[in-house]
Amino acid sequence: MREDDPLTKLREVSRTIHEQVDRAYSGFSLSDAASYTAFLQAHGRVLPQVEAWLKTVVKLPSWRERTEYLRSDLVELGHDLPECLDWQPPSGIGAPLGVLYVLEGSRLGGKMLAAQVGEGLPHTYLSAGHEKGGWPAFLQTLRERLQNADDSHRQSVMDGVTSAFDLFRRAATVRR
C-alpha cells in the first residue's frame, strides 16, 4: 500500500473506535447460549435499522442484507429481534459508504467468530460471509471513491464509519 492510500488512512483514523467496539463485545462468550443470545441481541439493536437505511441509498456498492439471518438465529434461540437503539443516520453524501464499510467488515469478523459458537447453537448470521472476492472488490470500490472524493466527502465517509462503530459499541453495553 502506498503511504497516501485512503483505506490506510481510514483504518488509522477509525482504529480507536474499532478497538472500543472489540472491547465492548469481548465480554460475550459465544459458546454459552445465554451470552451468545445477548451478543445477537446487541447486533439486533443495530443491524435492522442500519440495513433499512442503507436500502434507501442509491449508488452504493452491492451488498447483501443479514437481518433475516440474525432474526432466524434469535428465533431459534427463543427470542425476537429487540427494539433498535435510537440512531440518527449521519448526514453527508459519503456517510452511507462509511456505514457500509463497517457492516461489510463485520462479515469478516463474523466468519471468525462463527467458529466460537457453541455446538448446537445457530450461527447463520455470523456465517454469512462475503461471496468469493466480495471483500476485495468492495475495498477497491471504496478506495477508488475515496481517491476521487474531496475532503468533505472523505470526512462524511469517516463520519459514517464512526457513527456505525459507535452504534455497535452502545448496543453491546445495553443489558436487558
C-alpha positions in Angstrom: 0.0 0.0 0.0 1.1 3.5 -0.7 1.6 5.8 2.2 -1.2 8.0 0.8 -3.7 5.1 0.4 -7.1 6.4 1.5 -8.0 3.0 3.0 -4.9 3.0 5.2 -5.9 6.5 6.4 -9.5 5.4 7.0 -8.2 2.4 9.1 -5.8 4.6 11.1 -8.5 7.2 11.9 -11.1 4.6 12.9 -8.7 2.3 14.8 -9.6 3.7 18.3 -13.4 3.4 17.9 -12.9 -0.1 16.3 -10.9 -1.2 19.3 -13.6 0.2 21.6 -16.2 -2.0 19.8 -13.9 -5.0 20.1 -13.5 -4.4 23.8 -17.3 -4.0 24.3 -18.0 -7.3 22.6 -15.1 -9.2 24.2 -17.2 -9.9 27.3 -19.6 -12.2 25.4 -18.9 -15.9 25.4 -20.2 -17.3 22.2 -20.0 -20.9 23.5 -22.6 -20.1 26.2 -26.2 -20.0 25.0 -27.3 -17.1 27.2 -24.2 -15.0 26.5 -24.4 -15.7 22.7 -28.1 -14.7 22.7 -27.2 -11.4 24.4 -24.5 -10.9 21.7 -27.0 -11.5 18.9 -29.5 -9.2 20.7 -26.9 -6.5 20.8 -26.5 -6.8 17.0 -30.3 -6.9 16.7 -30.4 -3.4 18.3 -28.3 -2.1 15.3 -28.5 -4.1 12.2 -32.2 -3.9 11.1 -32.3 -0.1 11.2 -28.9 0.3 9.6 -29.7 -2.1 6.8 -33.1 -0.4 6.3 -31.5 2.9 6.0 -28.8 1.6 3.6 -31.5 0.2 1.3 -32.8 3.7 0.7 -29.4 4.9 -0.5 -28.5 4.8 -4.2 -25.1 4.2 -5.8 -23.7 2.0 -3.0 -21.6 -1.0 -3.9 -23.7 -4.2 -4.0 -24.2 -5.8 -0.6 -26.4 -8.4 1.0 -28.7 -8.0 4.0 -28.2 -10.1 7.1 -31.1 -9.0 9.2 -33.2 -12.1 8.4 -30.3 -14.4 9.3 -30.0 -12.6 12.6 -33.7 -12.9 13.2 -33.7 -16.6 12.4 -30.9 -17.3 14.8 -32.6 -15.4 17.6 -36.0 -17.1 16.9 -34.2 -20.5 17.1 -32.9 -19.4 20.5 -36.4 -18.4 21.6 -36.2 -14.6 21.1 -37.4 -11.9 18.8 -35.3 -9.1 17.5 -35.0 -6.5 20.2 -36.0 -2.9 19.8 -33.4 -0.9 18.0 -31.4 1.8 19.7 -32.0 5.4 18.9 -29.8 6.4 16.0 -29.7 9.4 13.7 -28.1 8.3 10.4 -25.1 10.5 9.7 -25.5 13.2 7.0 -23.2 13.7 4.2 -23.1 12.1 0.8 -20.3 9.7 1.8 -21.7 8.6 5.1 -23.6 5.6 3.8 -20.4 4.2 2.3 -18.7 4.5 5.6 -21.5 2.7 7.4 -21.4 0.0 4.8 -17.7 -0.4 5.3 -18.4 -1.2 8.9 -21.1 -3.7 8.1 -19.1 -5.4 5.4 -16.0 -5.5 7.6 -18.1 -7.2 10.3 -18.7 -10.1 7.9 -15.0 -10.9 8.2 -15.1 -10.9 12.0 -18.4 -12.8 11.9 -16.8 -15.7 10.0 -14.0 -15.9 12.6 -16.5 -15.7 15.5 -18.7 -18.4 14.0 -16.1 -20.9 14.9 -16.5 -19.9 18.6 -20.3 -20.5 18.6 -21.3 -23.4 20.9 -22.2 -26.7 19.5 -25.9 -26.9 18.5 -26.3 -23.1 18.6 -27.5 -21.4 15.4 -24.9 -19.3 13.6 -26.4 -18.4 10.2 -25.8 -14.7 10.9 -22.2 -15.0 11.8 -21.5 -17.4 8.9 -22.9 -15.1 6.3 -19.6 -14.0 4.8 -18.8 -12.4 1.5 -19.2 -14.1 -1.8 -15.9 -15.1 -3.3 -13.9 -11.9 -4.0 -16.6 -9.7 -2.4 -14.5 -8.1 0.2 -11.5 -7.2 -2.0 -14.0 -5.9 -4.6 -15.7 -3.7 -2.0 -12.4 -2.3 -0.8 -11.3 -1.5 -4.3 -14.5 0.4 -4.9 -14.2 2.2 -1.6 -10.5 3.1 -2.4 -11.5 4.5 -5.8 -14.3 6.5 -4.4 -12.1 7.9 -1.7 -9.4 8.8 -4.1 -11.8 10.6 -6.3 -13.5 12.5 -3.5 -12.9 15.9 -2.0 -12.1 16.4 1.7 -15.7 17.0 2.6 -16.8 13.7 1.0 -14.0 11.8 2.7 -14.9 13.3 6.0 -18.5 12.2 5.6 -17.4 8.6 4.9 -15.4 8.8 8.1 -18.4 10.1 9.9 -20.4 7.1 8.7 -17.7 4.8 9.9 -17.6 6.4 13.3 -21.4 6.5 13.6 -21.8 2.8 12.8 -19.0 1.7 15.1 -20.4 3.8 17.9 -23.8 2.4 17.5 -22.5 -1.1 17.7 -20.5 -0.1 20.8 -23.5 1.3 22.5 -25.6 -1.8 21.7 -23.0 -4.0 23.4 -23.4 -2.2 26.6 -27.2 -2.5 26.8 -28.2 -5.3 29.1 -31.9 -6.1 29.0 
